[in-house]
Amino acid sequence: MNFFKKESTINFMSLRYKAIIFSILLSIVSIVALCFNGLHLSLDFTGGTQVRMKNLSLTTTELRNEVSKAFGSDVVVQRLGAGDEFIIRIGGKIQQDEQNSIKLFFIKNYGKNNFTGITFIGPQVGHALLINGVIATVIALLTTMLYVMVRFEYRFGFSAMLALLHDPIVILGCFALFRLEFDLNSLAALLTILGYSLNDTIVVYDRVKENFIKNKRKSPDEVVNEAINQTLSRTIMTSGLTLIVVLTLLIFGGDQLRNFALSLSIGIVIGTYSSIYIAGSIAVMLGLDRNALLPKNRDYLKHIP
């Protein structure tokens, strides 16, 4: 705690143009990757066949390799808890007779008593989930902008929405660029990051408003820069400790939590960066001034030196 006791004096606002250019380039690369590579959607969105097995003395990797040899590479294997029960998902549009072949494969190779059941997941269900996820993200961005506009000022609302829009674009770009599988857990992490990043942004904005009221003679650049430095220790400690927990999930959480933890890891880094360098910078560039944030009754300001 003593390390963060002394308030920093980093001139973040002097780097705002470089940071914004960097963010624009990062967003362009992400959009290009999404356009050319697309998202590698999981079975949650594309549909497929789900098989449940029990009492198997195999690891998820061994089981995945064996099933992939028979049905292709689009296979996901998840272990239920710490037990010996598994869920095996096989991608692709599979007809009824093919499902029967899949059922016979598992019964023949792993025993009838170990076979629990087989379920076909239609692609229309996954499509509906994907559409709902996009709608949820758009609603989150719009309601966030509306809240910040009411709570602070319209320039803050617009800049907060741009900063929040920047985060999911970069996260999705990373998934597209490195051909990582995007599933429902990744979508949940994406929506979580919007709230996480907004929290940091609101803290900075609140301090900006306080500093505008206290400091009559400072410019918007100086006030925003001071607010970021005053909240920097909180931002670093919150993001750093959260990142440690999420990286632990990424390393030790297994296949079921890997995409969720990876999305959160990328999002925490990008969200922290956008809260510090993007949110306040855009508001200043849009012409933010102290008069827009001061209360209408300003008689008490005469007593402030």
C-alpha positions in Angstrom: 0.0 0.0 0.0 2.9 2.3 0.6 3.9 1.9 -3.0 0.6 3.6 -4.0 0.6 6.2 -1.2 2.3 8.9 -3.3 0.0 10.3 -6.0 1.5 9.9 -9.5 2.1 12.8 -11.8 2.1 11.1 -15.2 1.0 13.3 -18.0 -1.5 11.0 -19.7 -3.2 13.7 -21.7 0.0 14.5 -23.5 -0.2 11.0 -25.0 -3.9 11.1 -25.9 -3.4 11.6 -29.7 -0.9 8.7 -29.8 -3.2 6.5 -27.7 -6.2 7.3 -29.9 -4.3 6.6 -33.1 -3.1 3.3 -31.6 -6.7 2.4 -30.6 -7.9 3.2 -34.1 -5.2 1.0 -35.7 -6.0 -1.8 -33.2 -9.7 -1.5 -34.0 -9.0 -1.6 -37.8 -6.8 -4.7 -37.4 -9.5 -6.3 -35.3 -12.3 -5.5 -37.9 -10.1 -6.7 -40.8 -9.5 -10.0 -38.9 -13.2 -10.4 -38.3 -14.0 -9.7 -41.9 -11.4 -12.1 -43.4 -11.1 -14.8 -40.7 -14.5 -14.5 -39.1 -15.3 -15.9 -35.7 -14.7 -19.6 -35.0 -18.0 -20.2 -33.4 -18.5 -23.1 -31.1 -21.2 -25.7 -31.1 -23.2 -23.4 -28.8 -23.9 -21.3 -31.9 -23.4 -23.7 -34.9 -25.3 -26.7 -33.6 -24.2 -30.4 -33.6 -24.5 -33.6 -31.6 -24.0 -33.9 -27.9 -23.1 -37.2 -26.3 -23.0 -37.9 -22.5 -20.7 -40.7 -21.2 -19.8 -41.8 -17.7 -17.3 -44.1 -15.9 -14.5 -43.4 -18.4 -10.9 -43.7 -17.2 -9.7 -41.2 -19.8 -8.5 -37.7 -19.8 -10.3 -35.0 -21.9 -7.4 -34.9 -24.3 -7.3 -38.6 -24.8 -11.1 -38.8 -25.4 -11.0 -35.8 -27.7 -8.2 -37.3 -29.8 -10.1 -40.6 -30.2 -13.4 -39.0 -31.2 -11.7 -36.6 -33.5 -10.1 -39.5 -35.5 -13.6 -40.8 -36.1 -15.6 -37.6 -36.7 -13.2 -34.9 -37.6 -11.5 -32.0 -35.7 -14.7 -30.1 -34.6 -15.0 -32.0 -31.3 -15.3 -30.5 -27.8 -14.9 -32.6 -24.7 -15.8 -31.4 -21.2 -15.4 -33.2 -17.9 -18.3 -32.7 -15.5 -16.6 -31.5 -12.3 -13.9 -33.7 -10.9 -15.7 -37.0 -11.7 -15.5 -39.4 -14.6 -18.6 -38.1 -16.6 -18.0 -36.4 -19.9 -20.0 -34.3 -22.4 -18.8 -34.8 -26.0 -19.9 -32.3 -28.6 -19.5 -33.1 -32.3 -20.0 -30.2 -34.7 -21.7 -30.1 -38.1 -25.1 -30.8 -39.5 -25.7 -34.5 -38.7 -28.7 -36.5 -40.1 -30.6 -39.0 -38.0 -28.8 -42.0 -39.5 -25.5 -40.4 -38.7 -26.6 -39.8 -35.2 -27.3 -43.6 -35.0 -23.7 -44.2 -36.2 -22.4 -41.9 -33.5 -24.4 -43.7 -30.9 -23.1 -47.1 -32.1 -19.5 -45.8 -32.1 -19.6 -44.8 -28.4 -21.4 -48.0 -27.3 -19.0 -50.2 -29.2 -15.8 -48.4 -28.0 -16.7 -47.4 -24.5 -19.5 -49.8 -23.5 -23.3 -49.6 -23.4 -23.5 -49.1 -19.7 -21.2 -46.0 -20.0 -23.4 -44.4 -22.6 -25.9 -41.9 -21.0 -27.6 -40.3 -24.0 -27.3 -38.4 -27.2 -28.9 -35.0 -28.1 -29.0 -33.1 -31.4 -28.5 -29.4 -31.1 -30.1 -27.5 -34.0 -28.2 -24.6 -35.6 -31.3 -22.4 -35.2 -30.9 -22.5 -31.4 -27.3 -21.3 -31.7 -28.3 -18.6 -34.2 -30.9 -17.3 -31.8 -28.3 -17.2 -29.0 -25.9 -15.3 -31.1 -28.5 -12.8 -32.1 -29.5 -12.3 -28.5 -25.9 -11.8 -27.5 -25.5 -9.1 -30.1 -28.7 -7.4 -29.0 -27.6 -7.6 -25.4 -24.3 -5.9 -26.2 -26.0 -3.1 -28.2 -28.5 -2.5 -25.3 -25.7 -2.4 -22.8 -23.8 0.2 -24.8 -26.8 2.4 -25.4 -28.1 2.3 -21.8 -24.5 3.0 -20.6 -24.3 6.1 -22.8 -27.7 7.2 -21.6 -26.8 6.7 -17.9 -23.5 8.6 -18.2 -25.2 11.4 -20.1 -27.7 11.8 -17.3 -25.2 11.3 -14.5 -22.5 13.6 -16.0 -22.7 15.2 -19.4 -23.4 14.2 -23.0 -19.7 14.4 -24.0 -18.9 11.9 -21.3 -21.7 9.7 -22.4 -20.5 9.6 -26.0 -16.9 9.1 -25.1 -17.8 6.3 -22.6 -19.7 4.5 -25.3 -16.8 4.8 -27.8 -14.4 3.5 -25.1 -16.7 0.6 -24.3 -17.3 -0.2 -28.0 -13.5 -0.3 -28.4 -13.1 -3.1 -25.9 -15.4 -5.8 -27.5 -14.1 -5.0 -31.0 -10.5 -5.7 -29.8 -11.5 -8.9 -27.9 -13.4 -10.3 -30.9 -10.5 -9.3 -33.1 -8.1 -11.3 -31.0 -10.4 -14.4 -31.3 -10.6 -13.9 -35.0 -6.9 -13.2 -35.6 -5.7 -16.3 -33.6 -8.7 -18.5 -34.7 -9.8 -19.1 -31.1 -13.1 -20.7 -30.5 -15.9 -18.3 -29.4 -18.6 -19.9 -27.2 -21.3 -18.9 -24.8 -18.7 -18.5 -22.0 -16.7 -16.1 -24.2 -19.9 -14.1 -24.8 -20.6 -13.9 -21.1 -17.1 -12.7 -20.5 -17.5 -10.0 -23.2 -20.6 -8.6 -21.5 -18.8 -8.8 -18.1 -16.0 -6.7 -19.4 -18.4 -4.0 -20.5 -19.5 -3.6 -16.9 -15.9 -3.9 -15.6 -14.6 -1.2 -17.9 -17.5 1.1 -17.3 -16.8 0.9 -13.5 -13.3 2.2 -14.0 -14.5 4.9 -16.4 -17.2 6.1 -14.0 -14.7 6.5 -11.2 -12.5 8.7 -13.4 -15.5 10.8 -14.6 -16.7 11.3 -11.0 -13.2 12.6 -10.0 -13.1 14.8 -13.1 -16.4 16.4 -12.0 -15.2 16.9 -8.4 -12.0 18.5 -9.7 -13.8 20.9 -12.0 -15.8 22.2 -9.1 -12.7 22.5 -6.8 -10.3 24.0 -9.3 -11.6 27.1 -11.1 -8.4 28.0 -12.9 -7.3 24.7 -14.3 -7.8 23.7 -17.9 -9.8 20.6 -18.9 -6.5 18.9 -19.9 -5.1 19.5 -16.4 -8.3 18.5 -14.6 -8.7 15.2 -16.5 -5.0 14.4 -16.1 -5.2 15.0 -12.4 -8.3 12.8 -12.1 -6.6 9.9 -13.9 -3.6 10.2 -11.6 -5.7 10.4 -8.5 -7.5 7.2 -9.4 -4.6 5.4 -10.9 -3.6 3.4 -7.8 -7.1 2.1 -7.4 -7.3 1.2 -11.1 -3.9 -0.7 -11.0 -4.7 -2.6 -7.8 -8.2 -3.6 -8.9 -7.1 -4.6 -12.4 -4.0 -6.3 -11.2 -5.6 -8.4 -8.6 -8.5 -9.4 -10.8 -6.1 -10.3 -13.6 -4.2 -12.6 -11.2 -7.4 -14.5 -10.4 -8.4 -14.7 -14.1 -5.0 -15.9 -15.2 -5.2 -18.6 -12.5 -8.5 -19.7 -14.1 -6.9 -19.6 -17.5 -4.0 -21.9 -16.4 -5.7 -24.3 -14.0 -9.4 -24.0 -14.9 -9.4 -26.6 -17.6 -11.1 -26.6 -21.0 -14.5 -25.6 -19.8 -13.3 -22.2 -18.4 -10.4 -21.5 -20.8 -12.3 -19.3 -23.3 -14.1 -17.5 -20.5 -10.8 -16.7 -18.7 -9.0 -15.8 -21.9 -11.8 -13.3 -22.8 -11.6 -11.8 -19.4 -7.8 -11.6 -19.4 -7.8 -9.7 -22.7 -10.7 -7.6 -21.7 -9.2 -6.5 -18.3 -6.0 -5.3 -20.1 -7.9 -3.5 -22.9 -10.6 -2.1 -20.5 -8.0 -0.7 -18.2 -6.2 0.9 -21.1 -9.3 2.5 -22.5 -10.4 3.8 -19.1 -7.1 5.6 -18.7 -6.3 6.8 -22.2 -9.5 6.8 -24.2 -12.5 7.8 -22.2 -11.3 11.1 -20.8 -9.3 12.0 -23.9 -12.3 11.8 -26.2 -14.4 13.9 -23.9 -11.7 16.7 -23.9 -11.4 16.5 -27.7 -15.2 16.9 -27.9 -14.9 20.3 -26.1 -15.6 19.4 -22.5 -15.5 22.4 -20.2 -16.1 23.1 -16.6 -19.4 25.0 -17.1 -21.1 21.9 -18.5 -20.4 20.0 -15.2 -20.9 22.7 -12.6 -24.3 22.8 -10.7 -26.7 25.5 -11.8 -26.5 27.3 -8.5 -22.9 28.4 -8.4 -22.9 31.1 -5.7 -20.9 28.9 -3.4 -18.0 29.1 -5.9 -17.3 32.6 -4.9 -15.9 31.4 -1.6 -13.5 28.9 -3.4 -10.0 30.4 -3.8 
